[in-house]
Amino acid sequence: GSWTNAGGVARSHGNEAVDPPPIVFRILDPAFVAHGMNFFWRRAHLLPPENSAYAGADSTHGLVAVHANGVEPKDYFMRDRGLWLLDEFEERFGATPQFIVYTHPRNLTLGEDFEVLAAALELAIMLRRRFILPKTMNCRNCPAFEPFGMADWPSDGPGFPLGCTFDYFSRAGVVTGEWLQFVAESNVASTPQFQALE
């Protein structure tokens, strides 16, 4: 009884009558310290707070950190969700980048969403340009729509239904791997470098 669990080191002899301090466990709210699934797919930081103490918090609930586990490829998800901090636009797309931008229709069936996506990819390959992946695919087609609470997410604007990126329906590595030279994540369109293009 006088040994610790640290390799047989003898316990120091002190006041044996003093009670050890209590062990305290803290559970971090995944809307504040988010793991990959809760931030990148579930968007827990955008859901209405369940705890009344968070009432009146802004749309990010005071998000503190994001751990990029459960998502692959990580660079795609971090770029697409606006967390990539490196300025590498020219390195990725060249000095005179050429993109295809199209308006992906909303409220399509899953099959229609992917028909339009495939047609845009085919056009990009034929023209040797990159197309910006859409963020307006129909979230209601996602099998996790109800379990993720997606109906409670903020809409994309007045009169616009919630839009999703293709990674809610397919593995991101499929497009960013084999066709990497022909696609760019949806958030590229919001970068100053892209917006400065004519």
C-alpha positions, -999 to +999 in steps of 0.1 A: +000+000+000+030+024+001+038+023-036+026+044-065+018+031-100+048+050-115+072+021-119+075+011-083+085+045-069+080+047-032+053+071-021+065+102-002+055+101+034+034+130+043+003+135+064-016+103+056-047+117+073-052+145+046-079+135+021-067+138-015-084+165-036-115+154-055-111+145-091-131+169-113-142+160-148-152+187-173-171+179-204-165+204-232-195+214-253-188+203-289-204+234-302-176+254-285-146+230-288-157+212-319-144+179-333-145+173-370-179+157-373-196+184-352-180+213-370-175+202-406-207+182-411-231+188-383-223+225-380-231+224-343-217+259-339-247+271-360-274+252-342-296+270-317-280+266-282-296+240-260-284+256-228-304+287-219-271+303-206-261+306-243-292+326-253-283+357-272-249+343-283-238+350-318-242+325-346-209+308-337-217+305-300-182+316-292-165+288-310-130+283-295-113+255-314-119+230-342-102+196-342-101+183-378-107+146-371-132+125-389-127+145-422-106+136-451-089+152-470-083+177-442-070+205-465-102+203-486-125+207-455-104+234-440-103+254-472-140+248-480-152+258-445-130+290-444-104+278-419-073+276-442-051+305-434-023+301-460-024+325-489-016+301-517-040+311-544-014+317-571+006+286-561-025+264-565-041+280-595-012+298-613-006+334-623-036+335-647-062+310-633-091+300-654-123+289-637-158+279-647-185+293-625-220+282-628-252+286-607-261+252-593-299+250-591-315+245-557-341+219-546-330+192-570-333+155-564-301+137-554-298+123-590-304+157-605-278+173-582-252+149-593-261+151-630-255+188-629-223+184-610-210+157-634-219+179-664-199+208-649-170+185-642-171+172-678-171+207-692-142+217-670-122+187-682-130+195-719-120+232-715-091+225-692-104+248-665-114+245-629-149+246-618-160+259-584-178+231-565-213+242-556-226+249-521-263+248-531-269+211-534-302+200-517-295+193-480-328+175-477-313+147-498-287+140-472-295+109-451-283+128-420-307+157-426-329+149-395-302+134-372-279+163-378-307+188-371-301+205-404-336+219-405-325+242-376-294+256-395-297+292-407-309+295-442-287+308-470-308+339-471-344+351-473-363+328-497-333+304-501-334+269-488-304+256-470-276+245-494-250+219-489-216+211-504-211+179-523-192+163-494-225+157-476-233+132-503-200+118-514-164+113-502-145+145-508-114+126-518-132+113-549-133+148-565-103+163-549-081+133-557-086+121-592-099+154-606-080+178-584-067+198-614-103+205-625-121+214-593-118+239-564-137+240-532-167+263-530-151+287-506-126+298-533-153+320-547-153+341-515-115+348-515-103+383-525-080+369-552-110+351-569-132+381-566-105+403-582-106+382-614-124+395-644 
